[in-house]
Amino acid sequence: MDKKEIVIDTSFGGYTFVGAQYGKFTPQGESHERDYCNMFVISQFGTGGNNSTVGLKAEKLRCLSPDVWNGLTPGDKIIISFERFGRVQAVNLVE
């Protein structure tokens, strides 16, 4: 991924992509490896309820595969589609 200055638009209602990671790990107490695939984003806090929030939140999102973030660079504004288990299945770049 190319290095560039990241400008966060605090009025944007979607996600800002900041990075990704994938590989294998061995869960504690197990002998076989499992794959993992995560992307990292910054987004606005949800509103409502008895919450009081300030600023933005950083999130780690599980993904179906590394192909999800193919072509993205840190700072890109994106809209995310999740599958029924809460993993990222598709990303649409916002121009």
Beta strands, then each sheet from edge to edge (+ up, - down):
strand 1: 15-25
strand 2: 34-44
strand 3: 56-62
strand 4: 77-82
strand 5: 88-93
sheet 1: 3+ 2- 1+ 4- 5+
end
